[in-house]
């Protein structure tokens, strides 16, 4: 079965339990600042599934160019969308267009991944892909100034970061949780920021970037992706910024198509319990390769390489593989806050979004109950899957709201029969989903193992 959060379950015996009534039954809590349901979701699939991803670099005026190619070739939409702030004026002009697409992708259920190929702080934006721009070399003296707080180059770097602050704020204002991969491929010297090992090397600039954007600017909606290239993998520790600075450890595959078992184990060793990812690939992995190295949480095919390096057959095979998740298979309710009109002691509403099919929510033993999930921001979806315990709903409605006050009904039934319900309806956009549970199917209350929400 491809979805870890959906199952047909053998009904369990129901014991008599005490019940409590929740005063905030129909109005769930707001998104907790810094709460990362996206990271929790990535952790939950680690070792079982890999999210397919597609990068969309130049031009920023067309930020779905290569995602559309995957869609038209495979009939699937990648589960991860990648964008880039970039460095040339033609792309800087369209950074907002790129961010608008990031919001759109997130709303439609994709994971958002942001990269930044950036100009050195020794020159002004824009710059070029040359020795005066992204490929420049800083002297040791310049580097030491860059990583020393209060110097001209250090201030210039923070001013450079300020260029993307409005866009990151736009994402935060819209409750978009985004993967952010700055100072990428830091163990390779092709860029002005890379190839400097040690405490005061490339990892120091990553730490400065993190501290400025998180501690000074307050961007708790970013998921920090540390990144290296598949070169010198036996020296990863020289570039590791510390566990407190990393949410996901990743590698870009450019010297070979797929990591060796040694490289896979090196990434696992440096990451510890944190997820690992294939942040850039030219050639897509096969399902068998991913099965042999199951901890890769996602892979992201690099822009035009989707077409120039891969065949339609190989793209289709991996995007339709049982161990690879595409956007229509991403459960956007995972880890989201849930509240209910009543709760049996020991069976809270939060159990329906924890991805664990051995935990459940149970209501009081009466009709007319409700269960509400806060998706954190307006999301687009057209399918809800309900895994009932023995105490199922005979008559119920699925309702949607943007504010938790005004609701519209997208589904209504009076003939529910338990088991697993997969309910499809015309796509709608809203922040809140409510199950209005009208009539019980048993003498007990209502009980659900899981509620999953998809944009299929």
Secondary structure, DSSP 4 states (H G I P E B T S, - for coil): ---TT----PPPPPPP--EEE-TTTTSPPPPPTT--HHHHHHHHHTTT-EEEEEE--S-GGGTTHHHHHHHHHHS--BSEEEEE--SSHHHHTTHHHHHHHHHHHHHTTPEEEEE-----TTSPSP--SSTTTTT----HHHHHHHTSTTSHHHHHHHHHHHHHHHHHHHHHHTT--EEEE-STTTTSTTSTT-S--STTSHHHHHHHHHIIIIIIT--TTEEEEEEEESSSGGGGGGG---GGG-SEEEEEE-SSSS--HHHHHHHHHHHTTSEEEEEEESSPPPHHHHHHTTTEEEEEE-TTHHHHTS-HHHHHHHHT-TTEEBGGG--TTTT--EEESEEETT--GGGGGSS-TT--EE--SSSSEEEEEEEEEEEEEEEEEEEE-SS-EEEEEEEEESSSSSEEEEEEES---SSEEEEEEEEEEEEEEEEEEEEESSSS--EEEEEEEE--
